[in-house]
Amino acid sequence: MTSQRYYSNIYWHFTGSPKGIDWREVRRPADIQRQGPILDPSTAKDTLKLILTSKKLLGRCTERVVADLETAKFCCVTDIPLKDLPTHAPYYGKVAIGFKATAAHKSFLPVMYIPTESMPVVEMMVPNRKLTEMAYDFLRYQGSFQEQQAMKLMAQAAHNKEAISKPDAEAMKGFLMNFVKVTSFDSSPENTFYREREWRNIGDFDFTVDDVAAVVVPESFIGEVREHLNNEGFPPSISIVAWEFIEHA
């Protein structure tokens, strides 16, 4: 039996987003382009090298959920197949680092996409203060917890009759708000984030050399990046994929 194809064993982080972008003003990919040009491949490659050296993704992004309510700072990866990476180049560049799914699942949680037109539904999904307190317990230990721990906390709250009460705006500053992404559900790629299948880690993401599966760079940088990987102690098994190969495959 053929398995579903839309599943990735590698989660990608691009390094070419426009410099100084304010993600709070972004609701669709086209909004990224309005804030400035993507980084040139050489600069994006240098950013990749800095990440590989530090073995850390910095959690600097903040998004607006609704009104003045914003997420905590986070870093993110995307769960998309290799063949679909070129569709993201206009917004994120042509350089990316790929993490093994097993590493991503230990620290990242999937985003819940909310249609812009359905924002009133968000209020119905926001936990109350009791649930938020339980969620904060999860976030406090997020570095070592996995998704099943998060689900366990949510299930415990769901079965607590005292925890089920009218949602309030303050609770949006809790757990669920950090994983809500408001966007249009549109057939045009430039108008929707839904196709990105984003996963987020609250704060910085520290990784090891064994967590990296591959990197993607233009073919002119392959030699430089291979040398950098070797110098930083990464295993030779890490694949370096030429961007041009992906575009024409």
ABEGO torsion letter per residue (X at the ends): XBBBABBBABBBBBAABBBGBBAAABABAAAAAAAEBBBBAAAAAAAAAAAAAAGBBBBABBBBABEABBBBBBBBBBBBBAAAAAAAAAAAEABBBBBBAAAAAAABBBBBBBBAAAAAAAAAABBBAAAAAAAAAAAAAAAABBAAAAAAAAAAAAABAAABBBBBAAAAABAAAAABBBBBBBABAAABAAAAGBBBBBEBBBBBAAABABBBBBAAAAAAAAAAAAAAGBBAABBBBBAAAAAAX
